[in-house]
């Protein structure tokens, strides 16, 4: 059975959409100042690029993203996600994840993140660990 041309074109466009959304698996994004995911208090300068970093295991629940309540966009803006594939020769190496942000004007805001696997249903209750970060731009 042949796929319709429209369906094939839609699948071909997916990498372009991910690139436009700031997603990458090449490690070519500027991560700026890198903070470990365990650090909950972040202090940055106006206009500074910074990121939160996770070393990922090959398990469900590593889909970190911002969740409500959202951070004040005048203080912190999301630039993109950089997921760098792990070394497939080492069991359990899921690679690295960087959530990249840019600091805005001086101030402080809360940044809520969760590692929702599907963000719905029973899996959300099993695979999530919400974290709140305080970002101070000064």
C-alpha positions as CSV (number, residue, x, y, z in Angstrom):
1,X,0.0,0.0,0.0
2,X,1.3,3.4,-0.9
3,X,1.1,6.4,1.4
4,X,-0.7,9.4,-0.1
5,X,1.6,12.2,-1.1
6,X,0.0,14.6,1.4
7,X,0.8,12.2,4.3
8,X,4.4,11.7,3.1
9,X,4.8,15.5,2.9
10,X,3.4,16.0,6.4
11,X,5.9,13.5,7.8
12,X,8.8,15.2,5.9
13,X,7.9,18.5,7.4
14,X,8.2,17.3,11.1
15,X,12.0,17.9,11.4
16,X,11.5,21.4,10.0
17,X,8.8,22.2,12.5
18,X,10.9,20.8,15.4
19,X,13.8,23.0,14.3
20,X,11.6,26.1,14.1
21,X,10.3,25.3,17.6
22,X,13.8,25.4,19.0
23,X,14.2,21.6,19.3
24,X,17.5,20.0,18.4
25,X,19.4,16.8,18.8
26,X,22.7,18.1,17.5
27,X,24.1,20.0,20.5
28,X,24.5,23.1,18.4
29,X,22.4,25.4,20.5
30,X,24.1,28.0,22.7
31,X,23.4,26.7,26.2
32,X,24.8,29.8,27.8
33,X,25.4,29.4,31.5
34,X,24.5,25.8,32.4
35,X,22.8,25.0,35.7
36,X,22.4,21.5,37.0
37,X,18.7,20.5,37.3
38,X,19.2,20.1,41.0
39,X,20.0,23.8,41.5
40,X,16.7,25.5,42.4
41,X,17.9,29.1,42.8
42,X,19.3,30.7,39.6
43,X,20.7,34.2,39.4
44,X,21.5,35.6,35.9
45,X,22.0,39.0,34.3
46,X,19.6,40.8,31.9
47,X,19.9,39.4,28.4
48,X,21.9,36.4,29.5
49,X,21.3,33.0,27.9
50,X,21.2,30.1,30.4
51,X,20.0,26.5,30.6
52,X,18.9,23.8,32.9
53,X,20.7,20.5,32.3
54,X,19.6,16.9,32.8
55,X,21.6,13.7,32.3
56,X,19.0,11.4,31.0
57,X,18.5,7.7,31.5
58,X,16.7,5.5,29.0
59,X,13.4,5.4,30.9
60,X,10.0,7.1,30.6
61,X,9.5,10.4,32.3
62,X,12.3,12.4,30.9
63,X,10.1,14.9,28.9
64,X,10.8,18.0,30.9
65,X,8.7,21.0,30.0
66,X,7.3,24.2,31.5
67,X,3.9,23.8,33.2
68,X,1.5,26.3,34.8
69,X,1.9,28.6,36.6
70,X,4.0,30.1,33.9
71,X,7.1,32.3,34.5
72,X,6.8,36.0,34.0
73,X,7.8,36.4,30.3
74,X,9.3,39.8,30.9
75,X,11.8,38.1,33.3
76,X,12.4,34.8,31.6
77,X,11.7,33.5,28.1
78,X,12.1,30.0,26.7
79,X,14.4,29.7,23.7
80,X,14.3,26.0,23.0
81,X,15.2,22.4,23.9
82,X,18.5,20.8,23.0
83,X,18.4,17.0,23.4
84,X,21.7,15.4,22.6
85,X,21.5,11.7,21.9
86,X,23.4,9.4,24.3
87,X,26.1,6.9,23.5
88,X,24.1,3.9,22.3
89,X,27.0,1.5,23.2
90,X,26.4,2.2,26.9
91,X,23.3,0.7,28.3
92,X,21.1,3.3,30.1
93,X,22.7,6.4,28.5
94,X,19.8,8.5,27.3
95,X,21.9,11.5,26.6
96,X,21.6,15.1,27.8
97,X,18.7,17.5,27.8
98,X,19.2,21.3,28.0
99,X,16.2,23.6,28.4
100,X,17.5,27.0,27.2
101,X,16.2,30.3,28.4
102,X,17.0,34.0,28.0
103,X,16.9,36.4,30.9
104,X,14.8,39.6,30.4
105,X,14.4,42.6,32.6
106,X,15.4,42.7,36.3
107,X,13.1,40.9,38.6
108,X,12.3,37.5,40.0
109,X,9.9,34.8,38.9
110,X,9.1,31.2,39.5
111,X,9.7,28.6,36.8
112,X,7.6,25.5,37.1
113,X,8.8,22.3,35.3
114,X,7.5,18.8,35.2
115,X,8.8,15.6,33.5
116,X,5.4,14.5,32.2
117,X,5.7,11.3,30.2
118,X,2.3,11.8,28.6
119,X,0.9,14.5,30.9
120,X,-2.4,12.7,31.0
121,X,-3.9,9.6,32.6
122,X,-2.3,7.1,34.9
123,X,1.2,7.6,33.5
124,X,1.2,11.2,34.6
125,X,0.7,10.0,38.2
126,X,3.5,7.5,37.8
127,X,6.1,9.4,35.9
128,X,6.3,12.9,37.1
129,X,8.2,15.0,39.6
130,X,7.3,18.7,39.5
131,X,10.1,21.1,40.3
132,X,9.9,24.9,40.9
133,X,12.9,27.1,40.2
134,X,13.4,30.7,41.3
135,X,15.0,32.8,38.6
136,X,16.4,36.2,39.7
137,X,17.5,38.6,37.0
138,X,19.7,41.3,38.5
